[in-house]
Amino acid sequence: MTAISIPDDSLFGVDNLPYGVFSTAGTDPRIGVRVGDHVVDLAAALGDDVFAQPTLNAFMAQGRDRWIDVRARITALVAGDIADDAVHAVEDVTMHLPIAVADYVDFYASENHASNLGRLFRPQNPDPLMPNWKHLPVGYHGRSSTVVASGVDIVRPRGQRKGPNDEAPVFGPSVRLDIEAEMGFIVGVGSPMGSSITPDRFAEHCFGAVILNDWSARDIQAWEYVPLGPNLGKSFATSISPWVVPLLALEAARIDTPVQDPTPLPYLQGDEKWGLDIDLAVEWNGEIVTRPPYAQMYWSPAQMLAHTTVNGAAASTGDLFGSGTISGPEKNQRGAFIELTWGGAEPVTVAGEERTFLQDGDEVSISATAPGVNGGRIGFGEVRARILPAD
Ligand code: CA
C-alpha cells in the first residue's frame, strides 16, 4: 500500500483532483486523477468499470450528484493508503485526449481581443466591435474531429490567401500561423433538442474546464472569413490540456464578470456568478511572452452555454466550447501573437530571436492556475505543441 505525499506548494492538491485519461507502457488508456506528482488509476482504486474506459464521457454523463459523490470518495481515498498498483508517478504515464469530443463551438468573449482584432482586420471601421458583440456571445462551429491532446505536433496548414495588395489569391503553407490562448468548457450532461439550459443551470451541465489553444492561420482566415466566419483558417487543429479540472474545484475562482452594458436579454441573465479568476501564461520556445487574465472575460461560460442552446439546439456529453482568445488590457496580457505583435508590425524577442508569427520548430505551451478552496492555487497543467513544416 502507498500513501501519496503531496508537496505543500503543489498545484495538484486535494482541492483540485483533475481527471484525465492515461496509460502506462503496454496498457490501455483509462481514467486517472492527478494527486501531487502521481496519477491514481480510478478503475483499480475504486473498482468501478466506468473508469476503465478510454474517455471521460460515460462518467460525465452520470451527472452532478455522481460527480460530487466520486469527488468525495477520491478525497477520502487519497487521505489514506492506496494499493500500489493503482498509483503511478506522473513521469511514467502517457496522457491522452480526455474526452470524445461531440460538438465544438468557439466563442469570442474577450472585449479586448475582439476590439484588437476588429482594429487589425477592419481598420476602416470606426467601431472595432460589431453591433451585435455586446448583445450576444458571438461564436462559430469548429471542427471537433481535429481537437487533439497536448503533445501532438501541429503541421503547418496550407491554404489560400490574398493580401490587400495581391491581384489574385495564392496557395501555399500559411505564413501567419498563430495561437489563441483560451479556456475550454466541457458539457457533462446535455439537453435534448427543443430544450435549453439557463445560465443558472450551468453547474448541472458543465463537468469541467481545460486550457485550449485555437491554432489560427491568420492569412487563410483573413481571406475566407467574410461573410460566414472562420473555416479552414482554424479547422486544421485545436489542442487541449489533458487534465480536466472539475467545475467543483473552481468554487473559489468564481467572480462577477465585468459590468455588462447594455444589460443582456433575460435569457442571458442569471443569479449565479460564473466569471472565473484564472491566470494563464503563454510560453514561446520556453520564454513566457504573455499572461492573459481570464477574469476580464466579458461573457461567462454559463452565458455561452445558455446562448448555444436557447434556440433549441441539443447539447451532448462531450460538447466542447472555447471561451475565445483571452486578452487583458495590457500588451503583455494579449492571448494571440497577432495582437502581441500588432499584426506582425511589432516583433517580440523570444529566446533571443525576433518573432512575429510561428516558425517551423517553434514550441508553444500554455499553462493556467486559479485560487483553490483551501487558500492555495490549483493548476490546469499545460497544453503544449510544436510546429512541424507543411507536408
Ligand atoms: Ca478562438
Boltz pocket constraint, residues with backbone or C-beta under 6 A from the ligand:
constraints:
  - pocket:
      binder: B
      contacts: [[A, 106], [A, 107], [A, 180], [A, 182], [A, 214], [A, 322], [A, 324], [A, 325]]
      max_distance: 6.0
